Amino acid sequence: MEKKRCFKCQDIKPVGQFFLRKNSPDGYRNCCKECDYLRNKIRRMCRPICSVKNCENRQVSKGLCEHHLRKLRLYGRIDLPGRSDQQEIRIEGDIALISLRDSNGMKAAEAIIDAEDVEKVSHYTWSCFKNRVNCSVYLSVAGKRGNWDKIIPISRLLMNPPQNRIILHRNGNTMDNRKTNLVLVDHTEKAINSKVFSTSKSGVRGVSFKKSIEKWGAILIRRGVTYYGGYFEDIQDAIEARKRLEDVYFRGLFRKQAAENSTVI
C-alpha cells in the first residue's frame, strides 16, 4: 500500500489516513486525519464566546454561535425562543402548564400535566403537531436537548405502558395529560373512540349508505368479524341499530367522553 509522510507529526502512514485534495500533486493533503482533527479542535477552542448574553457556545460567524446564527438566518432576529430552548413550565396548584412553541418561536399551545410529573418532563424539549389522519394535536419529545433521534408522546412517557397497549384521553383533549385523564386501552377500544372521517356521509361510525338498494346500513367490526345491524330507509333507524350492536359487542369497554375545548391558541 502506498504511504506518505505527515507534514505535522512526521510519521509515515498509509494514504488512506489522509484526506483527499484535488489540487495536490499526489491527490492527498499534507497532514494526516489525526493531525487535521487536532488542529480543528484547537481552532474551535480558541474562538471567542458567543456575544449573546448567557450563551457559552463558541462563535462561528458574525459574533454568534451556530445556534443563534441559525435563528438569525431563519427569523431575522435572535431574541425569539426556539423549540430547542428551555421551555417555561408554570405550576398552578396540583397541575403544571408547559408552554409549547411553533417553528417560528411563537407560543402555540399549553399542555397540562400533574405537578408531580414536572421532574419527568423537564429534561426534554416538547412540541406539538397535528396528526394527518384526525387533525388532533399531540405532544412529542424528540430525545434530550440537541439530540433529535426519536419521537415519544408525552402520555407514554408519563404512563410507561406495555407495547401492546394504547393510551387514550378520557375527555378527548390530547393536550390534557393528567394521569386522571389517561386510560390504557386495546386496539378494539381505540377503534370505538376514533373519530369519524370527514368524508363520511352519515357522520356516524359504522353507518353508511348503500347505493344499490338506496338504504342506510349499520355494521360493526370487532377482531376481524363483521356484525350486521340491517338496512333502513331512515338514517336514524340505522344509527339506533348501530348503537344496539355496540351495546351487545362493546359492553364494558372504555368509551371516551365528549371532547372539551382544545387549548391550542
ChimeraX commands (.cxc) that place a marker at each C-alpha (Angstrom):
marker #1 position 0.00,0.00,0.00 radius 0.5
marker #1 position 1.25,3.48,-0.89 radius 0.5
marker #1 position 2.48,5.53,2.08 radius 0.5
marker #1 position 3.13,9.18,2.79 radius 0.5
marker #1 position 4.84,11.31,5.47 radius 0.5
marker #1 position 2.67,13.66,7.52 radius 0.5
marker #1 position 3.88,17.27,7.48 radius 0.5
marker #1 position 2.86,17.82,11.14 radius 0.5
marker #1 position 3.75,14.69,13.09 radius 0.5
marker #1 position 6.40,13.46,10.59 radius 0.5
marker #1 position 5.04,9.91,10.79 radius 0.5
marker #1 position 4.87,7.74,7.67 radius 0.5
marker #1 position 1.30,6.49,7.28 radius 0.5
marker #1 position -0.82,4.80,4.56 radius 0.5
marker #1 position -2.50,7.24,2.17 radius 0.5
marker #1 position -5.87,6.03,3.48 radius 0.5
marker #1 position -5.21,8.08,6.64 radius 0.5
marker #1 position -5.03,11.32,4.63 radius 0.5
marker #1 position -7.91,13.39,3.32 radius 0.5
marker #1 position -8.22,13.81,-0.46 radius 0.5
marker #1 position -7.19,17.09,-2.05 radius 0.5
marker #1 position -7.60,17.52,-5.79 radius 0.5
marker #1 position -5.02,20.33,-6.18 radius 0.5
marker #1 position -2.17,18.40,-4.50 radius 0.5
marker #1 position 0.38,16.63,-6.76 radius 0.5
marker #1 position -0.38,13.24,-5.20 radius 0.5
marker #1 position -4.08,13.96,-4.61 radius 0.5
marker #1 position -3.85,13.98,-0.77 radius 0.5
marker #1 position -3.49,16.60,1.97 radius 0.5
marker #1 position -0.10,17.17,3.62 radius 0.5
marker #1 position -1.45,16.46,7.13 radius 0.5
marker #1 position -2.92,13.15,8.25 radius 0.5
marker #1 position -6.51,12.92,9.50 radius 0.5
marker #1 position -5.47,12.76,13.15 radius 0.5
marker #1 position -3.44,15.98,12.89 radius 0.5
marker #1 position -6.28,17.67,10.99 radius 0.5
marker #1 position -8.76,16.76,13.73 radius 0.5
marker #1 position -6.42,18.08,16.42 radius 0.5
marker #1 position -5.79,21.34,14.55 radius 0.5
marker #1 position -9.52,21.97,14.01 radius 0.5
marker #1 position -10.22,21.24,17.67 radius 0.5
marker #1 position -7.62,23.79,18.78 radius 0.5
marker #1 position -9.09,26.36,16.37 radius 0.5
marker #1 position -12.58,25.86,17.80 radius 0.5
marker #1 position -11.34,26.19,21.38 radius 0.5
marker #1 position -9.56,29.45,20.53 radius 0.5
marker #1 position -12.73,31.07,19.18 radius 0.5
marker #1 position -14.32,33.72,21.44 radius 0.5
marker #1 position -17.58,33.10,23.31 radius 0.5
marker #1 position -20.89,33.95,21.59 radius 0.5
marker #1 position -21.87,37.59,22.02 radius 0.5
marker #1 position -25.39,36.68,23.19 radius 0.5
marker #1 position -25.87,37.03,26.96 radius 0.5
marker #1 position -25.71,33.77,28.98 radius 0.5
marker #1 position -24.60,31.77,25.93 radius 0.5
marker #1 position -21.39,29.80,26.46 radius 0.5
marker #1 position -21.02,28.39,22.94 radius 0.5
marker #1 position -18.14,29.35,20.67 radius 0.5
marker #1 position -18.56,31.87,17.83 radius 0.5
marker #1 position -18.95,30.66,14.27 radius 0.5
marker #1 position -19.68,33.86,12.32 radius 0.5
marker #1 position -20.85,37.44,12.94 radius 0.5
marker #1 position -20.04,37.10,16.63 radius 0.5
marker #1 position -22.69,34.40,17.06 radius 0.5
marker #1 position -22.60,30.69,17.78 radius 0.5
marker #1 position -24.15,28.16,15.41 radius 0.5
marker #1 position -27.45,28.09,17.35 radius 0.5
marker #1 position -28.03,31.86,17.30 radius 0.5
marker #1 position -26.70,32.22,13.76 radius 0.5
marker #1 position -29.34,29.76,12.57 radius 0.5
marker #1 position -32.04,31.82,14.33 radius 0.5
marker #1 position -30.80,34.97,12.65 radius 0.5
marker #1 position -30.97,33.36,9.21 radius 0.5
marker #1 position -34.41,31.81,9.74 radius 0.5
marker #1 position -36.28,34.56,11.61 radius 0.5
marker #1 position -34.12,37.66,11.09 radius 0.5
marker #1 position -33.76,38.06,14.89 radius 0.5
marker #1 position -32.22,36.12,17.76 radius 0.5
marker #1 position -34.45,37.11,20.66 radius 0.5
marker #1 position -37.26,34.70,19.71 radius 0.5
marker #1 position -37.19,31.48,21.76 radius 0.5
marker #1 position -36.93,28.34,19.65 radius 0.5
marker #1 position -38.36,24.86,20.18 radius 0.5
marker #1 position -34.98,23.60,21.41 radius 0.5
marker #1 position -34.65,26.33,24.08 radius 0.5
marker #1 position -35.55,25.92,27.74 radius 0.5
marker #1 position -39.33,25.76,27.98 radius 0.5
marker #1 position -41.48,27.54,30.53 radius 0.5
marker #1 position -43.26,25.24,32.99 radius 0.5
marker #1 position -45.75,27.03,35.22 radius 0.5
marker #1 position -47.12,25.27,38.32 radius 0.5
marker #1 position -50.64,26.16,39.44 radius 0.5
marker #1 position -51.73,24.10,42.43 radius 0.5
marker #1 position -51.90,20.40,41.55 radius 0.5
marker #1 position -51.31,20.93,37.81 radius 0.5
marker #1 position -48.46,22.27,35.67 radius 0.5
marker #1 position -48.68,24.04,32.31 radius 0.5
marker #1 position -46.00,23.56,29.63 radius 0.5
marker #1 position -45.70,26.38,27.08 radius 0.5
marker #1 position -45.22,24.98,23.58 radius 0.5
marker #1 position -43.80,26.95,20.66 radius 0.5
marker #1 position -44.10,26.54,16.92 radius 0.5
marker #1 position -41.30,26.65,14.34 radius 0.5
marker #1 position -41.36,30.48,14.42 radius 0.5
marker #1 position -40.69,30.58,18.15 radius 0.5
marker #1 position -44.20,31.84,18.93 radius 0.5
marker #1 position -46.41,30.33,21.64 radius 0.5
marker #1 position -48.66,27.70,20.05 radius 0.5
marker #1 position -50.33,25.83,22.93 radius 0.5
marker #1 position -50.22,24.87,26.59 radius 0.5
marker #1 position -50.07,21.28,27.79 radius 0.5
marker #1 position -51.49,20.22,31.14 radius 0.5
marker #1 position -49.77,17.66,33.38 radius 0.5
marker #1 position -49.74,16.80,37.07 radius 0.5
marker #1 position -47.40,18.92,39.17 radius 0.5
marker #1 position -45.70,15.76,40.45 radius 0.5
marker #1 position -44.63,14.87,36.89 radius 0.5
marker #1 position -42.66,18.07,36.25 radius 0.5
marker #1 position -39.37,16.37,37.08 radius 0.5
marker #1 position -40.03,13.69,34.42 radius 0.5
marker #1 position -40.71,16.11,31.56 radius 0.5
marker #1 position -38.34,18.99,32.39 radius 0.5
marker #1 position -35.32,17.21,30.86 radius 0.5
marker #1 position -36.88,17.12,27.38 radius 0.5
marker #1 position -37.84,19.51,24.61 radius 0.5
marker #1 position -41.57,19.40,23.84 radius 0.5
marker #1 position -43.50,20.45,20.75 radius 0.5
marker #1 position -46.97,19.92,19.29 radius 0.5
marker #1 position -48.04,18.83,15.85 radius 0.5
marker #1 position -51.21,17.81,14.03 radius 0.5
marker #1 position -51.82,14.24,13.01 radius 0.5
marker #1 position -52.72,13.99,9.32 radius 0.5
marker #1 position -55.48,11.43,9.92 radius 0.5
marker #1 position -57.64,13.12,12.56 radius 0.5
marker #1 position -56.07,16.60,12.75 radius 0.5
marker #1 position -55.67,16.35,16.52 radius 0.5
marker #1 position -52.85,17.96,18.43 radius 0.5
marker #1 position -50.33,15.67,20.10 radius 0.5
marker #1 position -47.26,16.21,22.24 radius 0.5
marker #1 position -43.94,14.66,21.36 radius 0.5
marker #1 position -40.47,14.57,22.79 radius 0.5
marker #1 position -37.53,14.37,20.42 radius 0.5
marker #1 position -34.75,12.96,22.55 radius 0.5
marker #1 position -32.81,15.08,25.03 radius 0.5
marker #1 position -31.97,18.66,24.10 radius 0.5
marker #1 position -29.85,18.72,20.96 radius 0.5
marker #1 position -30.49,15.03,20.14 radius 0.5
marker #1 position -33.43,14.68,17.74 radius 0.5
marker #1 position -33.29,10.92,17.26 radius 0.5
marker #1 position -36.76,9.74,18.28 radius 0.5
marker #1 position -40.29,10.95,18.92 radius 0.5
marker #1 position -42.22,9.82,22.00 radius 0.5
marker #1 position -45.71,11.02,23.04 radius 0.5
marker #1 position -45.72,12.67,26.44 radius 0.5
marker #1 position -48.55,10.39,27.56 radius 0.5
marker #1 position -46.42,7.27,27.04 radius 0.5
marker #1 position -43.55,8.84,28.94 radius 0.5
marker #1 position -45.81,9.54,31.92 radius 0.5
marker #1 position -47.71,6.22,31.94 radius 0.5
marker #1 position -44.96,3.87,30.66 radius 0.5
marker #1 position -47.48,1.31,29.25 radius 0.5
marker #1 position -46.70,-2.08,27.66 radius 0.5
marker #1 position -46.05,-2.15,23.92 radius 0.5
marker #1 position -49.44,-3.75,23.14 radius 0.5
marker #1 position -51.45,-1.11,24.99 radius 0.5
marker #1 position -52.64,2.27,23.71 radius 0.5
marker #1 position -53.28,5.46,25.70 radius 0.5
marker #1 position -56.46,7.47,25.15 radius 0.5
marker #1 position -57.60,10.75,26.71 radius 0.5
marker #1 position -60.90,10.49,28.57 radius 0.5
marker #1 position -62.15,13.96,27.61 radius 0.5
marker #1 position -60.77,13.86,24.05 radius 0.5
marker #1 position -58.37,16.74,24.72 radius 0.5
marker #1 position -54.90,15.45,23.82 radius 0.5
marker #1 position -53.28,18.47,25.49 radius 0.5
marker #1 position -54.63,17.35,28.89 radius 0.5
marker #1 position -52.12,14.75,30.04 radius 0.5
marker #1 position -53.02,14.45,33.71 radius 0.5
marker #1 position -52.97,10.84,34.89 radius 0.5
marker #1 position -56.68,11.00,35.75 radius 0.5
marker #1 position -57.39,11.82,32.08 radius 0.5
marker #1 position -55.26,8.99,30.65 radius 0.5
marker #1 position -56.53,5.44,30.25 radius 0.5
marker #1 position -54.91,2.27,28.86 radius 0.5
marker #1 position -56.94,0.54,26.12 radius 0.5
marker #1 position -56.50,-2.14,23.47 radius 0.5
marker #1 position -56.93,-1.76,19.71 radius 0.5
marker #1 position -60.65,-2.55,19.87 radius 0.5
marker #1 position -61.32,0.23,22.35 radius 0.5
marker #1 position -59.20,2.58,20.24 radius 0.5
marker #1 position -61.40,1.82,17.23 radius 0.5
marker #1 position -64.53,2.63,19.25 radius 0.5
marker #1 position -63.20,6.04,20.23 radius 0.5
marker #1 position -61.58,7.01,16.92 radius 0.5
marker #1 position -63.03,9.99,15.09 radius 0.5
marker #1 position -65.28,9.75,12.05 radius 0.5
marker #1 position -63.69,10.50,8.68 radius 0.5
marker #1 position -64.53,13.88,7.19 radius 0.5
marker #1 position -65.79,12.11,4.02 radius 0.5
marker #1 position -68.44,10.15,5.95 radius 0.5
marker #1 position -71.95,10.88,4.67 radius 0.5
marker #1 position -73.72,9.79,7.84 radius 0.5
marker #1 position -71.35,11.33,10.37 radius 0.5
marker #1 position -71.62,8.17,12.49 radius 0.5
marker #1 position -69.07,5.37,12.58 radius 0.5
marker #1 position -70.45,2.10,11.17 radius 0.5
marker #1 position -73.38,3.73,9.35 radius 0.5
marker #1 position -73.17,4.08,5.54 radius 0.5
marker #1 position -75.43,4.45,2.53 radius 0.5
marker #1 position -75.66,1.58,0.05 radius 0.5
marker #1 position -76.48,2.90,-3.42 radius 0.5
marker #1 position -77.58,-0.45,-4.90 radius 0.5
marker #1 position -80.62,-0.67,-2.62 radius 0.5
marker #1 position -80.75,3.01,-1.64 radius 0.5
marker #1 position -80.82,2.31,2.08 radius 0.5
marker #1 position -78.74,3.08,5.15 radius 0.5
marker #1 position -76.86,0.14,6.66 radius 0.5
marker #1 position -75.38,-0.45,10.12 radius 0.5
marker #1 position -72.36,-2.68,10.68 radius 0.5
marker #1 position -69.83,-3.32,13.43 radius 0.5
marker #1 position -66.39,-4.91,13.05 radius 0.5
marker #1 position -64.59,-6.45,16.02 radius 0.5
marker #1 position -61.43,-8.56,15.81 radius 0.5
marker #1 position -61.94,-9.22,12.09 radius 0.5
marker #1 position -65.58,-10.31,12.43 radius 0.5
marker #1 position -68.32,-8.18,10.83 radius 0.5
marker #1 position -71.73,-7.93,12.52 radius 0.5
marker #1 position -74.68,-6.56,10.53 radius 0.5
marker #1 position -77.47,-4.50,12.06 radius 0.5
marker #1 position -79.68,-4.36,8.96 radius 0.5
marker #1 position -80.63,-1.81,6.28 radius 0.5
marker #1 position -83.12,1.02,6.77 radius 0.5
marker #1 position -84.66,3.80,4.72 radius 0.5
marker #1 position -84.30,6.28,7.60 radius 0.5
marker #1 position -80.78,7.13,8.78 radius 0.5
marker #1 position -81.95,7.46,12.39 radius 0.5
marker #1 position -83.05,3.82,12.39 radius 0.5
marker #1 position -79.60,2.81,11.13 radius 0.5
marker #1 position -77.94,4.84,13.88 radius 0.5
marker #1 position -80.10,3.14,16.51 radius 0.5
marker #1 position -79.18,-0.26,15.06 radius 0.5
marker #1 position -75.50,0.64,15.29 radius 0.5
marker #1 position -75.94,1.63,18.96 radius 0.5
marker #1 position -77.64,-1.70,19.69 radius 0.5
marker #1 position -74.66,-3.54,18.17 radius 0.5
marker #1 position -72.29,-1.51,20.35 radius 0.5
marker #1 position -74.31,-2.34,23.47 radius 0.5
marker #1 position -74.02,-6.05,22.69 radius 0.5
marker #1 position -70.42,-6.40,21.45 radius 0.5
marker #1 position -68.72,-3.40,23.09 radius 0.5
marker #1 position -70.28,-3.81,26.54 radius 0.5
marker #1 position -67.89,-2.92,29.38 radius 0.5
marker #1 position -65.29,-1.30,27.09 radius 0.5
marker #1 position -63.99,2.22,27.57 radius 0.5
marker #1 position -65.83,4.99,25.72 radius 0.5
marker #1 position -64.48,8.49,25.53 radius 0.5
marker #1 position -66.40,11.45,26.90 radius 0.5
marker #1 position -67.37,14.45,24.82 radius 0.5
marker #1 position -64.25,16.32,23.74 radius 0.5
marker #1 position -63.50,19.53,25.61 radius 0.5
marker #1 position -62.29,22.71,24.00 radius 0.5
marker #1 position -58.70,22.46,22.80 radius 0.5
marker #1 position -56.05,24.57,24.49 radius 0.5
marker #1 position -54.37,25.36,21.18 radius 0.5
marker #1 position -54.15,29.10,20.63 radius 0.5
marker link #1:1,2 radius 0.2
marker link #1:2,3 radius 0.2
marker link #1:3,4 radius 0.2
marker link #1:4,5 radius 0.2
marker link #1:5,6 radius 0.2
marker link #1:6,7 radius 0.2
marker link #1:7,8 radius 0.2
marker link #1:8,9 radius 0.2
marker link #1:9,10 radius 0.2
marker link #1:10,11 radius 0.2
marker link #1:11,12 radius 0.2
marker link #1:12,13 radius 0.2
marker link #1:13,14 radius 0.2
marker link #1:14,15 radius 0.2
marker link #1:15,16 radius 0.2
marker link #1:16,17 radius 0.2
marker link #1:17,18 radius 0.2
marker link #1:18,19 radius 0.2
marker link #1:19,20 radius 0.2
marker link #1:20,21 radius 0.2
marker link #1:21,22 radius 0.2
marker link #1:22,23 radius 0.2
marker link #1:23,24 radius 0.2
marker link #1:24,25 radius 0.2
marker link #1:25,26 radius 0.2
marker link #1:26,27 radius 0.2
marker link #1:27,28 radius 0.2
marker link #1:28,29 radius 0.2
marker link #1:29,30 radius 0.2
marker link #1:30,31 radius 0.2
marker link #1:31,32 radius 0.2
marker link #1:32,33 radius 0.2
marker link #1:33,34 radius 0.2
marker link #1:34,35 radius 0.2
marker link #1:35,36 radius 0.2
marker link #1:36,37 radius 0.2
marker link #1:37,38 radius 0.2
marker link #1:38,39 radius 0.2
marker link #1:39,40 radius 0.2
marker link #1:40,41 radius 0.2
marker link #1:41,42 radius 0.2
marker link #1:42,43 radius 0.2
marker link #1:43,44 radius 0.2
marker link #1:44,45 radius 0.2
marker link #1:45,46 radius 0.2
marker link #1:46,47 radius 0.2
marker link #1:47,48 radius 0.2
marker link #1:48,49 radius 0.2
marker link #1:49,50 radius 0.2
marker link #1:50,51 radius 0.2
marker link #1:51,52 radius 0.2
marker link #1:52,53 radius 0.2
marker link #1:53,54 radius 0.2
marker link #1:54,55 radius 0.2
marker link #1:55,56 radius 0.2
marker link #1:56,57 radius 0.2
marker link #1:57,58 radius 0.2
marker link #1:58,59 radius 0.2
marker link #1:59,60 radius 0.2
marker link #1:60,61 radius 0.2
marker link #1:61,62 radius 0.2
marker link #1:62,63 radius 0.2
marker link #1:63,64 radius 0.2
marker link #1:64,65 radius 0.2
marker link #1:65,66 radius 0.2
marker link #1:66,67 radius 0.2
marker link #1:67,68 radius 0.2
marker link #1:68,69 radius 0.2
marker link #1:69,70 radius 0.2
marker link #1:70,71 radius 0.2
marker link #1:71,72 radius 0.2
marker link #1:72,73 radius 0.2
marker link #1:73,74 radius 0.2
marker link #1:74,75 radius 0.2
marker link #1:75,76 radius 0.2
marker link #1:76,77 radius 0.2
marker link #1:77,78 radius 0.2
marker link #1:78,79 radius 0.2
marker link #1:79,80 radius 0.2
marker link #1:80,81 radius 0.2
marker link #1:81,82 radius 0.2
marker link #1:82,83 radius 0.2
marker link #1:83,84 radius 0.2
marker link #1:84,85 radius 0.2
marker link #1:85,86 radius 0.2
marker link #1:86,87 radius 0.2
marker link #1:87,88 radius 0.2
marker link #1:88,89 radius 0.2
marker link #1:89,90 radius 0.2
marker link #1:90,91 radius 0.2
marker link #1:91,92 radius 0.2
marker link #1:92,93 radius 0.2
marker link #1:93,94 radius 0.2
marker link #1:94,95 radius 0.2
marker link #1:95,96 radius 0.2
marker link #1:96,97 radius 0.2
marker link #1:97,98 radius 0.2
marker link #1:98,99 radius 0.2
marker link #1:99,100 radius 0.2
marker link #1:100,101 radius 0.2
marker link #1:101,102 radius 0.2
marker link #1:102,103 radius 0.2
marker link #1:103,104 radius 0.2
marker link #1:104,105 radius 0.2
marker link #1:105,106 radius 0.2
marker link #1:106,107 radius 0.2
marker link #1:107,108 radius 0.2
marker link #1:108,109 radius 0.2
marker link #1:109,110 radius 0.2
marker link #1:110,111 radius 0.2
marker link #1:111,112 radius 0.2
marker link #1:112,113 radius 0.2
marker link #1:113,114 radius 0.2
marker link #1:114,115 radius 0.2
marker link #1:115,116 radius 0.2
marker link #1:116,117 radius 0.2
marker link #1:117,118 radius 0.2
marker link #1:118,119 radius 0.2
marker link #1:119,120 radius 0.2
marker link #1:120,121 radius 0.2
marker link #1:121,122 radius 0.2
marker link #1:122,123 radius 0.2
marker link #1:123,124 radius 0.2
marker link #1:124,125 radius 0.2
marker link #1:125,126 radius 0.2
marker link #1:126,127 radius 0.2
marker link #1:127,128 radius 0.2
marker link #1:128,129 radius 0.2
marker link #1:129,130 radius 0.2
marker link #1:130,131 radius 0.2
marker link #1:131,132 radius 0.2
marker link #1:132,133 radius 0.2
marker link #1:133,134 radius 0.2
marker link #1:134,135 radius 0.2
marker link #1:135,136 radius 0.2
marker link #1:136,137 radius 0.2
marker link #1:137,138 radius 0.2
marker link #1:138,139 radius 0.2
marker link #1:139,140 radius 0.2
marker link #1:140,141 radius 0.2
marker link #1:141,142 radius 0.2
marker link #1:142,143 radius 0.2
marker link #1:143,144 radius 0.2
marker link #1:144,145 radius 0.2
marker link #1:145,146 radius 0.2
marker link #1:146,147 radius 0.2
marker link #1:147,148 radius 0.2
marker link #1:148,149 radius 0.2
marker link #1:149,150 radius 0.2
marker link #1:150,151 radius 0.2
marker link #1:151,152 radius 0.2
marker link #1:152,153 radius 0.2
marker link #1:153,154 radius 0.2
marker link #1:154,155 radius 0.2
marker link #1:155,156 radius 0.2
marker link #1:156,157 radius 0.2
marker link #1:157,158 radius 0.2
marker link #1:158,159 radius 0.2
marker link #1:159,160 radius 0.2
marker link #1:160,161 radius 0.2
marker link #1:161,162 radius 0.2
marker link #1:162,163 radius 0.2
marker link #1:163,164 radius 0.2
marker link #1:164,165 radius 0.2
marker link #1:165,166 radius 0.2
marker link #1:166,167 radius 0.2
marker link #1:167,168 radius 0.2
marker link #1:168,169 radius 0.2
marker link #1:169,170 radius 0.2
marker link #1:170,171 radius 0.2
marker link #1:171,172 radius 0.2
marker link #1:172,173 radius 0.2
marker link #1:173,174 radius 0.2
marker link #1:174,175 radius 0.2
marker link #1:175,176 radius 0.2
marker link #1:176,177 radius 0.2
marker link #1:177,178 radius 0.2
marker link #1:178,179 radius 0.2
marker link #1:179,180 radius 0.2
marker link #1:180,181 radius 0.2
marker link #1:181,182 radius 0.2
marker link #1:182,183 radius 0.2
marker link #1:183,184 radius 0.2
marker link #1:184,185 radius 0.2
marker link #1:185,186 radius 0.2
marker link #1:186,187 radius 0.2
marker link #1:187,188 radius 0.2
marker link #1:188,189 radius 0.2
marker link #1:189,190 radius 0.2
marker link #1:190,191 radius 0.2
marker link #1:191,192 radius 0.2
marker link #1:192,193 radius 0.2
marker link #1:193,194 radius 0.2
marker link #1:194,195 radius 0.2
marker link #1:195,196 radius 0.2
marker link #1:196,197 radius 0.2
marker link #1:197,198 radius 0.2
marker link #1:198,199 radius 0.2
marker link #1:199,200 radius 0.2
marker link #1:200,201 radius 0.2
marker link #1:201,202 radius 0.2
marker link #1:202,203 radius 0.2
marker link #1:203,204 radius 0.2
marker link #1:204,205 radius 0.2
marker link #1:205,206 radius 0.2
marker link #1:206,207 radius 0.2
marker link #1:207,208 radius 0.2
marker link #1:208,209 radius 0.2
marker link #1:209,210 radius 0.2
marker link #1:210,211 radius 0.2
marker link #1:211,212 radius 0.2
marker link #1:212,213 radius 0.2
marker link #1:213,214 radius 0.2
marker link #1:214,215 radius 0.2
marker link #1:215,216 radius 0.2
marker link #1:216,217 radius 0.2
marker link #1:217,218 radius 0.2
marker link #1:218,219 radius 0.2
marker link #1:219,220 radius 0.2
marker link #1:220,221 radius 0.2
marker link #1:221,222 radius 0.2
marker link #1:222,223 radius 0.2
marker link #1:223,224 radius 0.2
marker link #1:224,225 radius 0.2
marker link #1:225,226 radius 0.2
marker link #1:226,227 radius 0.2
marker link #1:227,228 radius 0.2
marker link #1:228,229 radius 0.2
marker link #1:229,230 radius 0.2
marker link #1:230,231 radius 0.2
marker link #1:231,232 radius 0.2
marker link #1:232,233 radius 0.2
marker link #1:233,234 radius 0.2
marker link #1:234,235 radius 0.2
marker link #1:235,236 radius 0.2
marker link #1:236,237 radius 0.2
marker link #1:237,238 radius 0.2
marker link #1:238,239 radius 0.2
marker link #1:239,240 radius 0.2
marker link #1:240,241 radius 0.2
marker link #1:241,242 radius 0.2
marker link #1:242,243 radius 0.2
marker link #1:243,244 radius 0.2
marker link #1:244,245 radius 0.2
marker link #1:245,246 radius 0.2
marker link #1:246,247 radius 0.2
marker link #1:247,248 radius 0.2
marker link #1:248,249 radius 0.2
marker link #1:249,250 radius 0.2
marker link #1:250,251 radius 0.2
marker link #1:251,252 radius 0.2
marker link #1:252,253 radius 0.2
marker link #1:253,254 radius 0.2
marker link #1:254,255 radius 0.2
marker link #1:255,256 radius 0.2
marker link #1:256,257 radius 0.2
marker link #1:257,258 radius 0.2
marker link #1:258,259 radius 0.2
marker link #1:259,260 radius 0.2
marker link #1:260,261 radius 0.2
marker link #1:261,262 radius 0.2
marker link #1:262,263 radius 0.2
marker link #1:263,264 radius 0.2
marker link #1:264,265 radius 0.2
view
